[in-house]
Amino acid sequence: MSGPIIRPATNADREKVRALIFAVLDEYGLDPAPKTTDKDLDDLEGFYAGGAFVVLETSEGDIIGTVGLLPLGDGVVELRKMYLKPAARGRGHGKRLLNHAIKRAKELGFRRIELQTARVLEEALGLYAKYGFVHSPEAALERRCDQALALDL
C-alpha cells in the first residue's frame, strides 16, 4: 500500500471536502460559514481558477487533507482551507500539503502567500512559523480568524 497522494480537487469532491473541513472546524469550536467564508466549497474548480485546490487522498479514496490557493491580485495568493483529518495528523501530511502549496504558488508566479487562521489551531500556527510565515497585522480578518500571516516567496 502506498501513501496518500496529492491531486487537484474537482467539484465531484465537494461533499467530502466540505464534510472534512466542517468536522475540523467543529473539533476546534469554530463555526462553518457556508454562505460567506466557506462559499468557495460550492465550486472548487471555479473559485480557485488561476490558483489551485488540492486534496490529499488515500488509496482507498478517503480525502484526509485539503489546501487551496486563491489569487488575490498583484502577485499575492491566499492559502485557504488547509485542514487534515485528526487521524492524519502528526505524520508529515501537513508539511507535504504546505510544501506543495508553496511550490505551486511559485510555479504560478506568485510572490507572496497570505493566510488567515485562528489561535486555537496551534499545530497549524507552529507549522506556519517553521516555514517562515510572519504576522501581518494590516489584514482584514474573517469572523472566525484572529490572526493573519504572510510569507514572501
N, C-alpha and C positions, 0 to 999 in steps of 0.2 A: 504494500500500500504506500503510495506516495503522499507527500504533504499537500496541504491546501494550495490552490492556485489563485493568482490574482487575474481577474478577467474584467473586461468592460461590462458594466451593467446594461441591461436593456429594460424597456418598460414591462416586459414579462416578469421581471424580478421585483416589481413594485411592492407587492403584498409581503413577500419575505423580508425585503429591506425595511419596510415600514414596521413590521412586527418586531424585528431585531432592534431598531432604533427606539421605538416606543417602549419596549421592555427595559432597555438600558436606562432610558430617561426615568422610568418609574422606579427602577432599582435605586437611583440616586435622589429620588424625591423631586425630580424636575418634571414640569408639565409639558406634554406634547402640544404643539400648536398647529394642527392640520390646516387651518385657514390662513396662517401667516408664515411663521418661520419654517414650518415643515411642509409648506405648499409645494416645494420643489420635488417632493416624493411622488407627486401625481404624474410627473413627466420627466423621468430621469434623463432620457435622451435629449429632449428639447431644452430643458432648463440648463443643462450643463454643456450645451453646444459651444464649441470653442475652448472648452476645458476638458474635464473628464469626470466620470463617476465610475468607480470600480468596486467589485465585491471580492471578498476572499471566500472561496468555496471549497468544501471538502470533496473528495472523490465520490461521496455519496450524494452530492448535490445540496448539501446544507450550507447556507450562507452564514458564515461565522464572523464576518467583518465587512466594513464599508469605509470608503473615504471619497470625497468629492473635491473637485477644483472648479470654482466658479469665477470666470473672468469678471473683473471689476472695472477694467479700463486702465489706460496709462501704464501698462506693463505690470499691473497688480492682479493677483488671483487670490481668492479666498479659499482656504482649506475648510471644508464643511463636512459634517456628518461622519467624523471618524469615530467609529464605535466597534467594539468587539463583544461577542457573547462572553459571559463570565467564564465558561469552561475553556475558552480560547486564550484567556489572559495569562501572562507570565510565561509564555512560550516563544516570545520573539515576534509574534504576529503584528503587534503594534509597530515595532521597528520596521518590519517588512512593508507595511502599508505606508508609513511615513516616508521611508526611503523611496518607495515607488512614486508617491505623490511629489516629492521634491524633484526627483529625476524627471518626471513627466512635466512638471512646471517649467523646468529649464529647457526641455526639448521643445515646448510650446512657445518659448521665447519670453516668459515672464521674468521679471527682475526682482519681484518681491511677493512673498506669501504673507497674507494676514489671516488671522483667525480670531474667533470669539469662543470663550469657554466659561465654565463655572468652577469656582473654587472647590466644590465638592468632588470634582473629577481629578483627584490628586495624582493618580497614576499617569493620566494624560499630561498634566502640568509638569510632572517630573520628566517625562519623555520629551516634551517640547523644549524644556530647559537644556537637556543634554544635547539637543540638536542646534542650540544657539538662538532660539526664539527669545525675544525680549519684549517687555511690556510696552504697549502702545496706548498711552493714556488719552490720546486725542480721538480715538474711535467712538462712534455712537454705538451703544450696546443693545442687542436684542434683549427682550424682557427676562429670559431665563439665564442670561450670561452676566457675569460680573467682572470679567477680565478680557482684555484684548491683547493679542501678541502678534509679533511680526518677525519675519526673517528675510533679510536681504540676500538675494542669490548671487 
